[in-house]
C-alpha cells in the first residue's frame, strides 16, 4: 500500500503460488503463462488474486485477462485508505452462447473480507462440466472453425455504410468458400487506422472478449495487414489472425487442381510469407556455428529466408516453362484460324454454368467464389447466314475480384493472359447482385491492367431469373447493347450465340478463302459440340463443302470447254 502499486499472485488450484506480480497503481502486467487453452472446454487452472489500492471494482483489463487467458477466476481485494483489506470482488467465466446480450463472465461482490467463502475447486468442476455440455450442444457448421470478421473504416475515406456492407458481404462469402463459420462481424469507423493494432485498443479488447464468448479462434480482417500488425494483434489476442489476401490465397490453395494452378498458388503464398518470416519466435535466431561458421554465422531465420527465396526462383522458372507451352498452343490455334471466345467476369457470376449450357459439357459448377481456378476450353458450333456452321473454341477463365492480391495477380498473370488471343470477350455479370456496377468496374480495371481492353466485348447480364421485371427493363435501357439471359436455360442463350457469330463475321469472311483446319485435340480440353446451337444457314453443306463443290464445278466447266 505504501508503494501505491497493485500486487497480485497467480495461484494454482493446488494452492501453490506460481507467480507474484507487481504492477502500477492501475494495472498488472501478467507474465506469459503459455498457450491460450490447455484443452477445449477447460480452464487454465490458475486464479489471479490482486489488490486494488483505491478500492475500485474489477477493471476492463481484469475481465479481459479472465476471458482471454481462461483463468479460473480473477479476484480483487479492495483496500482502504489506511491500507487495510476491506472487501473483495471476483468474476469467473460462464458459457456465453451466441446471444449478443449474454456476458461471457459473471461478477460477484463486493463482499466483506470476513464473509468471503468460495470453494474454487468445486466451482471450476461445475463450470467445466457446463462448458462441455454447451460445446457438445453447439452445431459444428464448418470444417475450419469459427471466425469473427473485422472491418475497420477510415472516416475520411469511407464510402458510406452501404459500401461497407457490400465489402462485409463479400468477405463473409470468401470465408464461407474457405470453409469457415462466421459467428460475428465487428465494424469500427476511425479517424485513422491504428498503426499497430488497426483497431483501437479498447475495441480490440471487446473483440477478444467476444471471440471467447462465441468460441471463435480466428479473426479475419477486411484489409491487408502489415506483418507487424498481424503479429501484434495475434500476440495480444492469442487468436489466429488473417487478412483478406491470406484468405483468398487459402481458397486458391484449396481449389487449385492443375499443375499450373498449384505452382501459381505456391508461388503467391511464398511471396506473401517472405516478409513475415522475420516475425517468428526468437528460437529461430540461434546460430549454426561449426567449422567455416565462426563469427556471427548465419541464423536459422536467415537460412529459412534464403531457402524460401530459392524456392521462389525455382517456381518462377517452372512457371516460365508452362507459359511457353501455353503460348505455343495459342499460336497454333491462331495459325489454324480457329476463333476463340473467352468468358470473363467477376467471380461467381455464372461463367462456368454458361460454358456448360453453351457446349453441353460438365465443368465443375458451385455457388462459391473461385470455383474455377484453371482455364477450361470447349468446342462450340455457331453459324451465320451464307457461311455455314463453324467451330470455335470457348474458354472459361478465372474469376476476377476487387483488390486482387498483387502476389496472386502476378502469379496468375500467365493464366489471365490466356484471354490475350481471344477474338471476343464475353463479360458475364451477375444481374441479381446489388454490387453488379462495382463488379463491372473491377473487371474492366483488371482487363485494362492486362492490356486486353481493346478486344471486342459482349456484355452479358446473367441470373435475370432472380431479378424482377422492372429491374430487368432498367438494365436493358441502361445497357442497350447487353444481352440478358439465364445461364441455366439454353433457350435464353440463343441471342448470345447469334451475337458471337455476328462479332466473328469479318474474321470468317477473311478465312473463307482458305480451307479450315480442324482444331487439334491437344489444343483444347476434350468437350462436346453444343446440340441445338443456333445456325441461321439451314443448308446441310458447310462453308468449306460449298467452296470445294464450287471448285469442282469450275474445273468440270474448263474440261468441257477444252474438249469442244
BELNORQUI-V937267 format. One record per residue. N is the residue number from 1. PSI is psi as a letter, one per 40 degrees, with the letter a starting at -180 (* if undefined). OMEGA is omega in degrees with one decimal (none if undefined). Layout:
BEGIN
N|PSI|OMEGA + N|PSI|OMEGA
END
This chain:
BEGIN
1|d|-178.5 + 2|d|-179.4 + 3|e|-177.1 + 4|f|-178.9 + 5|i|172.4 + 6|i|176.6 + 7|h|-178.3 + 8|i|177.8 + 9|h|171.5 + 10|h|-171.5 + 11|h|177.7 + 12|i|179.5 + 13|d|178.2 + 14|e|-177.1 + 15|e|179.8 + 16|h|176.9 + 17|h|-178.5 + 18|d|-178.0 + 19|i|168.3 + 20|h|-172.5 + 21|h|175.5 + 22|h|-178.6 + 23|a|174.8 + 24|a|-174.7 + 25|d|-173.1 + 26|d|-174.0 + 27|i|174.7 + 28|i|171.3 + 29|h|-175.7 + 30|i|178.0 + 31|i|175.7 + 32|h|-176.0 + 33|f|172.1 + 34|a|-174.5 + 35|i|-177.3 + 36|d|-178.2 + 37|h|176.1 + 38|d|178.4 + 39|i|-178.5 + 40|h|177.8 + 41|e|-178.8 + 42|i|-178.9 + 43|i|-173.4 + 44|d|-174.2 + 45|e|178.3 + 46|i|172.2 + 47|i|-179.9 + 48|h|174.9 + 49|h|-176.9 + 50|i|-176.9 + 51|i|169.4 + 52|h|-169.0 + 53|e|-179.6 + 54|e|177.6 + 55|e|-176.3 + 56|i|177.1 + 57|a|176.9 + 58|h|-179.4 + 59|i|177.3 + 60|d|177.9 + 61|d|178.6 + 62|d|-175.7 + 63|d|176.9 + 64|d|177.3 + 65|d|178.9 + 66|d|-175.9 + 67|d|-175.1 + 68|d|-176.9 + 69|e|-178.5 + 70|f|174.0 + 71|i|177.4 + 72|d|173.6 + 73|i|175.0 + 74|h|-179.1 + 75|h|177.1 + 76|h|175.5 + 77|h|-176.9 + 78|h|-175.1 + 79|i|172.8 + 80|i|180.0 + 81|e|178.9 + 82|e|176.9 + 83|f|179.3 + 84|i|177.7 + 85|h|-175.5 + 86|d|-175.1 + 87|i|-179.5 + 88|i|171.4 + 89|i|178.0 + 90|i|-179.8 + 91|i|174.9 + 92|i|-179.0 + 93|i|174.3 + 94|i|175.7 + 95|h|-174.1 + 96|d|-176.3 + 97|a|-176.1 + 98|e|-179.0 + 99|h|-178.0 + 100|d|-176.0 + 101|e|-176.3 + 102|h|178.3 + 103|i|-179.9 + 104|e|179.5 + 105|i|177.0 + 106|h|179.0 + 107|i|-179.5 + 108|h|177.4 + 109|a|7.9 + 110|i|177.2 + 111|h|178.6 + 112|i|-174.0 + 113|d|-177.6 + 114|e|-177.1 + 115|e|-177.7 + 116|h|176.8 + 117|h|-178.1 + 118|h|173.2 + 119|g|-173.0 + 120|d|-178.4 + 121|d|-179.7 + 122|d|179.4 + 123|d|-178.9 + 124|d|178.5 + 125|d|179.0 + 126|d|-177.9 + 127|d|179.8 + 128|d|176.3 + 129|d|177.4 + 130|d|-179.8 + 131|d|179.6 + 132|d|179.1 + 133|d|179.9 + 134|d|-178.7 + 135|d|178.3 + 136|d|-178.0 + 137|d|-177.4 + 138|h|178.2 + 139|h|177.0 + 140|h|-172.6 + 141|e|-175.5 + 142|i|-175.0 + 143|d|-174.3 + 144|f|170.5 + 145|a|-173.8 + 146|i|-174.9 + 147|i|171.6 + 148|h|175.9 + 149|h|-178.0 + 150|h|177.0 + 151|h|178.5 + 152|h|-177.7 + 153|i|171.8 + 154|h|-176.0 + 155|d|-177.6 + 156|d|-176.8 + 157|e|-175.7 + 158|h|178.9 + 159|e|178.8 + 160|i|-177.2 + 161|d|-177.7 + 162|d|178.7 + 163|d|177.4 + 164|d|178.7 + 165|d|179.2 + 166|d|-179.0 + 167|d|178.5 + 168|d|179.3 + 169|d|178.3 + 170|d|178.2 + 171|d|177.4 + 172|d|179.6 + 173|d|175.7 + 174|d|179.4 + 175|d|178.4 + 176|d|178.7 + 177|d|179.7 + 178|e|179.0 + 179|f|-178.1 + 180|i|176.8 + 181|h|179.7 + 182|h|-176.1 + 183|e|179.4 + 184|i|176.4 + 185|h|179.2 + 186|h|-179.4 + 187|h|176.0 + 188|h|174.2 + 189|h|-176.4 + 190|i|174.7 + 191|d|174.8 + 192|i|-178.5 + 193|h|176.5 + 194|h|-174.5 + 195|d|-177.3 + 196|d|-173.4 + 197|e|-177.1 + 198|c|171.9 + 199|i|167.5 + 200|i|-175.9 + 201|d|179.1 + 202|d|178.4 + 203|d|177.9 + 204|d|175.2 + 205|d|178.7 + 206|d|179.8 + 207|d|179.3 + 208|d|179.4 + 209|d|-179.7 + 210|d|178.6 + 211|d|178.4 + 212|d|179.8 + 213|d|-176.6 + 214|e|179.8 + 215|f|177.0 + 216|h|-178.5 + 217|e|-175.9 + 218|i|170.3 + 219|h|179.5 + 220|h|-176.9 + 221|h|178.8 + 222|f|175.9 + 223|i|176.1 + 224|h|179.1 + 225|i|172.3 + 226|i|177.7 + 227|d|-179.9 + 228|d|179.6 + 229|d|-180.0 + 230|d|-179.5 + 231|d|-178.1 + 232|d|-179.6 + 233|d|179.7 + 234|d|-178.5 + 235|d|-179.1 + 236|d|-172.2 + 237|e|-172.8 + 238|f|177.7 + 239|i|174.5 + 240|h|-176.4 + 241|h|176.3 + 242|i|178.7 + 243|a|-174.5 + 244|d|179.5 + 245|d|-179.3 + 246|d|179.1 + 247|d|179.2 + 248|d|177.2 + 249|d|179.8 + 250|d|178.2 + 251|d|179.4 + 252|d|-179.8 + 253|d|179.5 + 254|d|-166.6 + 255|e|179.2 + 256|h|-177.4 + 257|d|-175.9 + 258|i|176.8 + 259|d|178.4 + 260|d|-176.6 + 261|d|-178.8 + 262|d|177.6 + 263|d|-177.4 + 264|d|178.6 + 265|d|180.0 + 266|d|178.7 + 267|d|179.7 + 268|d|179.4 + 269|d|178.8 + 270|d|179.1 + 271|d|178.5 + 272|d|-173.6 + 273|d|-176.5 + 274|d|-179.4 + 275|e|-178.6 + 276|e|179.3 + 277|d|-177.6 + 278|e|-176.1 + 279|e|175.5 + 280|i|-172.5 + 281|i|-172.6 + 282|e|-177.9 + 283|e|179.7 + 284|e|-174.4 + 285|e|177.9 + 286|i|-175.3 + 287|i|-178.5 + 288|d|177.5 + 289|a|178.9 + 290|i|179.3 + 291|h|-177.3 + 292|e|-179.1 + 293|f|178.5 + 294|i|-178.7 + 295|a|-176.1 + 296|d|177.6 + 297|a|-179.7 + 298|h|-177.9 + 299|i|176.6 + 300|d|178.0 + 301|d|179.7 + 302|d|177.0 + 303|d|178.8 + 304|d|-179.9 + 305|d|-179.9 + 306|d|179.2 + 307|d|177.7 + 308|d|178.4 + 309|d|177.1 + 310|d|178.7 + 311|d|177.6 + 312|d|179.4 + 313|d|-179.9 + 314|d|-179.8 + 315|d|179.2 + 316|d|177.6 + 317|d|178.1 + 318|d|-179.6 + 319|d|178.3 + 320|d|177.1 + 321|d|178.6 + 322|d|177.9 + 323|d|179.5 + 324|d|180.0 + 325|d|179.6 + 326|d|178.3 + 327|d|178.0 + 328|d|178.4 + 329|d|-179.6 + 330|d|179.5 + 331|d|179.5 + 332|d|178.0 + 333|d|179.6 + 334|d|179.3 + 335|d|-177.0 + 336|e|176.4 + 337|f|176.9 + 338|h|179.7 + 339|i|-178.9 + 340|h|176.5 + 341|h|178.5 + 342|h|176.5 + 343|h|-179.4 + 344|i|177.3 + 345|i|-179.2 + 346|i|-179.2 + 347|i|178.2 + 348|f|177.0 + 349|e|179.6 + 350|f|-176.8 + 351|d|-178.4 + 352|d|176.8 + 353|d|178.7 + 354|d|177.9 + 355|d|180.0 + 356|d|-177.3 + 357|d|-178.9 + 358|d|-170.5 + 359|e|-178.5 + 360|f|-179.7 + 361|a|-175.6 + 362|f|175.3 + 363|i|-179.5 + 364|h|177.5 + 365|h|177.0 + 366|i|176.3 + 367|g|179.6 + 368|i|176.8 + 369|i|176.4 + 370|f|173.9 + 371|d|178.9 + 372|h|176.6 + 373|e|-179.6 + 374|h|178.0 + 375|h|179.2 + 376|h|-176.6 + 377|i|178.3 + 378|i|178.0 + 379|i|175.6 + 380|h|175.4 + 381|h|174.8 + 382|i|-177.5 + 383|i|176.0 + 384|h|-173.3 + 385|h|178.0 + 386|e|-176.6 + 387|e|179.5 + 388|a|178.1 + 389|h|176.8 + 390|i|176.9 + 391|h|173.0 + 392|i|174.7 + 393|h|178.1 + 394|h|-170.0 + 395|h|173.5 + 396|h|-174.4 + 397|i|177.2 + 398|h|179.8 + 399|i|176.6 + 400|i|175.3 + 401|i|-179.7 + 402|i|177.5 + 403|f|178.7 + 404|h|-178.4 + 405|h|-173.6 + 406|d|179.2 + 407|d|179.6 + 408|d|178.4 + 409|d|179.5 + 410|d|-177.9 + 411|d|-176.3 + 412|e|-177.4 + 413|d|-179.5 + 414|d|178.2 + 415|d|178.6 + 416|d|-177.0 + 417|e|171.4 + 418|d|-179.5 + 419|e|-169.3 + 420|d|-176.6 + 421|e|179.7 + 422|i|176.8 + 423|d|-179.9 + 424|i|173.5 + 425|h|172.7 + 426|h|-176.2 + 427|h|-175.6 + 428|h|-179.4 + 429|h|175.7 + 430|h|-176.9 + 431|d|-177.3 + 432|e|-179.0 + 433|h|179.2 + 434|d|-177.7 + 435|f|-175.5 + 436|d|177.8 + 437|d|177.3 + 438|d|179.7 + 439|d|177.2 + 440|d|-179.1 + 441|d|-179.3 + 442|d|179.2 + 443|d|179.4 + 444|d|178.9 + 445|d|-179.6 + 446|d|176.6 + 447|d|176.8 + 448|d|-179.7 + 449|d|178.6 + 450|e|-179.8 + 451|f|-175.2 + 452|e|-173.3 + 453|e|-177.2 + 454|e|179.7 + 455|h|178.4 + 456|h|-176.7 + 457|i|172.0 + 458|h|-179.7 + 459|h|-177.2 + 460|h|173.9 + 461|h|-177.4 + 462|i|177.3 + 463|f|178.6 + 464|e|175.6 + 465|e|178.8 + 466|e|-177.4 + 467|h|178.4 + 468|i|-173.0 + 469|d|-178.7 + 470|d|179.2 + 471|d|178.8 + 472|d|177.9 + 473|d|178.2 + 474|d|176.6 + 475|d|-178.4 + 476|d|179.3 + 477|d|-177.8 + 478|d|-177.5 + 479|g|-173.4 + 480|d|-179.5 + 481|e|-176.9 + 482|i|176.5 + 483|h|178.3 + 484|h|-178.1 + 485|i|171.1 + 486|h|-170.2 + 487|d|179.5 + 488|e|-178.0 + 489|h|-178.7 + 490|d|-176.4 + 491|d|-177.5 + 492|e|-178.2 + 493|e|-177.0 + 494|d|-179.7 + 495|d|179.6 + 496|d|-179.3 + 497|d|176.8 + 498|d|179.2 + 499|d|177.1 + 500|d|179.2 + 501|d|179.1 + 502|d|-180.0 + 503|d|-177.4 + 504|e|-171.9 + 505|d|-178.0 + 506|d|179.4 + 507|d|179.6 + 508|d|-179.9 + 509|d|178.7 + 510|d|-175.9 + 511|e|-178.4 + 512|e|-178.8 + 513|e|-178.7 + 514|i|179.0 + 515|i|179.3 + 516|h|176.4 + 517|h|-179.5 + 518|i|179.3 + 519|h|177.9 + 520|i|-176.4 + 521|d|-176.4 + 522|e|-177.0 + 523|d|-178.6 + 524|i|175.2 + 525|i|179.8 + 526|h|-179.2 + 527|a|-179.9 + 528|i|178.4 + 529|h|-179.4 + 530|h|176.8 + 531|h|177.4 + 532|e|177.1 + 533|h|-174.2 + 534|h|174.8 + 535|h|-174.9 + 536|d|-179.3 + 537|h|-176.9 + 538|e|179.9 + 539|i|-178.8 + 540|d|-178.1 + 541|h|172.0 + 542|i|179.4 + 543|d|-179.2 + 544|d|178.5 + 545|d|-179.3 + 546|d|179.8 + 547|d|179.5 + 548|d|179.3 + 549|d|178.7 + 550|d|178.5 + 551|d|179.7 + 552|d|-179.8 + 553|d|179.4 + 554|d|-179.5 + 555|d|179.3 + 556|d|179.1 + 557|d|178.6 + 558|d|-179.2 + 559|d|-179.0 + 560|d|-179.7 + 561|d|179.4 + 562|d|-179.8 + 563|d|179.1 + 564|*|none
END
